[in-house]
Amino acid sequence: MSNTEPSPTTAPEGIAAVEAATHTPERSDPQVLVITGMSGAGRSRAAAVLEDLDWYVVDNLPPMMLVPLVDLMAKGSSIERVAVVVDVRGRQFFSELDKVLTHMTEAKVAYRILFLDASDEVLVRRFEQVRRPHPLQGDGRILDGIAEERSVVATLAERADLRIDTSDLSVHDLAREIRAWLAHDATEQLRINVISFGFKYGIPLDADHVVDVRFLANPYWITELRHLTGRDQPVRDYVLARPGAVEFADRYVDALAPVLAGYLNEEKRYVTIAVGCTGGKHRSVAMSDAIAERLRARGQLVSVSARDLGRE
């Protein structure tokens, strides 16, 4: 073998250079958000908003349980952003929160405190509406529990990075305020699922929009296409070549634009568009892909699934 020829066991030329030029994705610094405040002020809603923003959310966690979680994050865990609801339901554990915050500072884990509050009148009304006692009222009145809780959380309220009074806020208003505060790492995209289905098997229960494409000629009646599906190019080409098919996909996505923008404004983050034909094998599958492609071209986050593919 010539000295100029590479050994058959040598990696192909250029591989090492490619590896050297490939950068490992940078890991974000771990973050902790402590959600606390008055009972009935909206902590559960705040936690739901954080979940929608892909935070790892833990509700009613005793503060000292945060220590091993924080240590795990600092050592390179896949959990990078955790939101923890801490409140007086933890009783004696609540007093340990100061120690935990100090531990996070020493571990160089960035944390912020979100404190939710509301007027006594509003809190009383909310507890009466759900017919549940205040966690600290004991044998007394709801107002007694509220007064004791204000005393317990007073120091924490002073340390809060953001304090929101929810007395006059709807759940949507509260979500908007939290999202605005976290705007630098919030994802303001909808999650759109386009699902194909067959009307003969029923409309998907979670559908927000139902699209009927049975106005298109059915490839089932073409012998060469019958055994294929809408994911096969011949069927896709046939379906989209039918009169009005491409125009329908274009105009439907155009019509969706203000609807999707309105969903974002109303804090609706998940949308399911169900596209149906007779059996869910040909037309609906091809049209689902066509609609998804157009939505992605407009910057939307879209997933596609075929519910009834394979049932025939």
C-alpha positions in Angstrom: 0.0 0.0 0.0 1.4 3.4 -0.9 2.4 5.7 1.9 0.2 8.4 0.4 -2.9 6.3 0.7 -5.0 6.5 3.9 -5.2 3.4 6.1 -8.6 1.7 5.8 -8.9 2.1 9.6 -8.4 5.8 9.5 -11.4 8.1 9.9 -12.4 9.8 6.6 -10.6 13.0 5.9 -12.4 16.0 7.4 -14.2 14.3 10.2 -11.9 15.6 12.9 -12.2 19.1 11.5 -16.0 18.9 11.5 -15.9 17.7 15.2 -13.6 20.6 16.1 -15.9 23.1 14.5 -19.0 21.7 16.2 -19.9 23.5 19.3 -21.7 21.8 22.2 -25.0 23.7 22.9 -24.5 26.1 25.7 -26.3 25.3 28.9 -28.4 28.0 30.5 -27.7 29.0 34.1 -30.1 27.2 36.5 -33.0 29.4 37.6 -35.4 29.1 40.5 -38.7 31.0 40.9 -40.3 30.9 44.3 -44.1 31.5 44.0 -45.6 32.5 47.3 -48.0 35.0 48.8 -51.5 35.0 50.3 -53.7 31.9 50.1 -56.4 32.6 47.5 -54.4 35.2 45.6 -53.7 33.1 42.6 -50.7 30.9 43.2 -52.2 27.9 41.4 -52.9 30.0 38.3 -49.3 31.4 38.4 -48.0 27.8 38.6 -50.0 26.8 35.5 -48.6 29.8 33.6 -45.1 28.7 34.4 -45.8 25.1 33.3 -47.0 26.5 30.0 -43.7 28.3 29.7 -41.9 24.9 30.1 -40.7 25.5 33.7 -40.5 22.5 36.0 -43.2 23.3 38.6 -43.5 21.8 42.1 -46.5 22.7 44.3 -46.5 22.9 48.1 -42.9 21.7 48.5 -41.4 22.0 52.0 -38.6 24.5 51.6 -35.8 22.2 52.8 -36.7 19.8 50.0 -35.5 22.5 47.6 -31.9 22.0 48.8 -31.2 18.7 47.1 -33.1 19.9 44.0 -30.9 23.1 43.8 -27.8 21.1 44.3 -28.8 18.8 41.5 -29.4 21.7 39.2 -26.0 23.3 40.1 -24.3 20.0 39.2 -25.7 19.9 35.7 -29.1 18.3 35.9 -31.4 18.5 32.8 -33.7 20.6 35.0 -32.7 24.2 34.3 -35.7 26.2 35.4 -37.8 25.3 38.4 -40.8 27.1 39.9 -41.7 26.2 43.4 -45.0 27.1 45.2 -44.1 27.7 48.8 -46.8 28.8 51.3 -48.2 28.5 54.8 -49.7 25.1 53.9 -46.2 23.9 54.8 -46.8 25.1 58.4 -43.6 24.9 60.4 -41.6 24.2 57.2 -42.3 27.7 55.9 -39.9 29.2 58.4 -37.1 27.3 56.8 -37.4 29.2 53.6 -34.8 31.9 54.7 -32.2 29.2 55.1 -33.0 27.7 51.7 -32.7 31.1 50.0 -29.3 31.6 51.6 -28.2 28.2 50.4 -29.2 29.1 46.8 -27.2 32.3 47.0 -24.1 30.4 48.2 -24.6 27.8 45.5 -24.8 30.6 42.9 -28.2 29.6 41.8 -30.2 32.6 40.6 -33.6 32.8 42.2 -36.5 35.3 42.1 -39.6 35.6 44.3 -43.0 36.2 43.0 -45.4 37.3 45.7 -49.2 37.3 45.0 -51.5 39.3 47.2 -55.1 40.5 47.3 -57.3 42.6 49.6 -58.8 40.9 52.6 -62.3 41.5 51.2 -61.4 39.7 48.0 -59.7 36.8 49.7 -62.7 36.3 52.0 -65.0 36.2 49.0 -62.8 33.7 47.1 -62.7 31.4 50.1 -66.5 31.6 50.5 -67.0 30.9 46.8 -65.0 27.6 46.9 -66.4 26.8 50.4 -63.1 26.0 51.9 -61.5 27.2 55.1 -58.4 29.3 55.2 -55.4 27.0 56.1 -54.6 29.1 59.2 -58.1 30.0 60.5 -58.4 27.0 62.8 -61.6 27.4 64.8 -61.8 31.1 64.0 -63.0 33.1 61.1 -61.5 33.3 57.6 -60.4 36.9 58.5 -58.5 35.5 61.5 -56.6 33.1 59.2 -55.8 35.9 56.7 -54.5 38.1 59.5 -52.2 35.4 60.8 -50.9 34.6 57.3 -50.1 38.3 56.6 -47.9 38.3 59.7 -46.1 35.1 58.6 -45.4 36.2 55.1 -44.6 39.9 55.8 -40.8 39.5 55.6 -41.0 37.5 52.4 -43.3 40.1 50.8 -40.6 42.7 51.4 -38.0 40.5 49.6 -40.2 39.8 46.6 -38.8 40.6 43.1 -42.3 41.1 41.9 -45.5 41.7 43.9 -48.8 41.4 42.1 -52.1 42.4 43.6 -54.7 40.2 42.0 -57.8 41.8 43.6 -59.0 43.3 40.3 -57.3 40.9 37.9 -58.9 38.1 35.9 -56.9 34.8 35.5 -56.0 36.0 32.0 -54.7 39.4 33.3 -52.6 37.6 35.9 -51.1 35.4 33.2 -50.3 38.4 31.1 -48.5 40.1 34.0 -46.4 37.1 34.7 -45.5 36.5 31.1 -44.5 40.2 30.7 -42.2 39.9 33.7 -40.6 36.8 32.2 -40.7 38.1 28.7 -37.0 37.5 28.1 -37.4 33.8 28.4 -41.1 33.3 27.7 -42.3 31.5 24.6 -45.2 33.4 23.1 -46.0 30.8 20.4 -49.0 28.6 20.2 -48.6 24.9 20.1 -50.7 23.8 17.2 -51.6 20.1 16.6 -53.0 19.3 13.2 -54.6 15.9 13.3 -56.2 14.0 10.4 -59.2 11.7 11.1 -62.0 9.8 9.5 -65.5 10.9 10.0 -66.6 7.3 10.1 -64.7 6.9 13.3 -65.9 10.1 15.0 -64.6 13.6 15.4 -61.7 14.0 17.8 -63.0 15.1 21.2 -60.3 17.8 21.7 -60.7 19.5 18.4 -60.9 23.3 18.4 -61.4 23.5 14.7 -62.9 20.8 12.4 -62.0 20.9 8.7 -64.0 18.8 6.2 -62.1 17.9 3.1 -64.7 15.4 1.7 -65.3 18.0 -1.1 -62.2 16.7 -2.8 -62.3 13.6 -5.1 -61.4 10.5 -3.1 -58.2 8.7 -4.1 -59.7 5.5 -2.8 -61.5 5.0 -6.1 -58.2 5.1 -8.0 -56.9 1.5 -8.1 -53.2 2.6 -8.1 -53.7 4.8 -5.1 -56.1 2.8 -2.9 -53.4 0.9 -1.0 -51.3 4.1 -0.4 -51.9 6.9 2.1 -51.8 10.6 2.2 -48.2 10.5 3.2 -47.2 8.9 -0.1 -46.2 11.4 -2.8 -48.6 10.0 -5.5 -51.6 10.5 -3.2 -50.4 13.9 -2.0 -49.9 15.0 -5.6 -53.4 13.7 -6.6 -55.2 15.4 -3.7 -53.5 18.8 -4.0 -54.1 18.7 -7.8 -57.9 18.6 -7.3 -59.7 21.8 -8.2 -59.8 24.1 -5.1 -57.4 22.0 -2.9 -54.4 24.4 -2.9 -56.7 27.4 -2.8 -58.5 26.0 0.2 -55.3 25.3 2.1 -54.0 28.8 1.4 -57.2 30.6 2.3 -57.8 28.5 5.4 -54.4 29.4 6.8 -55.1 33.0 5.9 -58.4 32.9 7.8 -56.6 31.3 10.8 -54.2 34.3 11.3 -56.5 36.5 13.3 -57.9 33.5 15.2 -54.4 32.4 16.3 -53.5 35.9 17.3 -56.6 36.1 19.4 -55.9 32.9 21.1 -52.5 34.3 22.2 -54.2 37.4 23.5 -56.7 35.3 25.5 -53.9 33.1 27.0 -54.9 30.0 25.0 -51.7 28.2 24.2 -52.8 24.8 22.7 -54.9 24.5 19.6 -56.0 21.3 17.8 -57.1 21.5 14.2 -58.8 18.3 13.1 -58.9 17.6 9.3 -61.3 14.9 8.3 -62.2 12.8 5.3 -64.3 9.6 5.1 -61.7 7.1 6.4 -58.8 9.3 7.5 -56.4 7.6 5.1 -55.9 9.7 2.0 -57.4 13.3 1.7 -57.3 14.3 5.3 -53.7 13.1 5.7 -52.4 15.0 2.7 -54.3 18.1 3.6 -53.1 18.0 7.2 -49.5 18.1 5.9 -50.3 20.9 3.5 -51.9 23.1 6.2 -49.1 22.3 8.6 -46.5 23.4 6.0 -48.2 26.7 5.5 -48.5 27.3 9.2 -44.8 26.5 9.7 -43.9 28.9 6.9 -45.6 31.6 9.0 -43.5 30.8 12.0 -46.0 28.7 13.9 -45.0 25.7 16.1 -46.9 22.8 14.6 -47.0 19.0 15.1 -48.9 16.6 12.8 -50.5 13.3 13.6 -52.8 10.9 11.8 -55.3 9.4 14.2 -56.9 6.8 12.0 -54.1 5.9 9.7 -53.9 2.1 9.5 -57.5 1.4 10.7 -58.6 0.3 7.2 
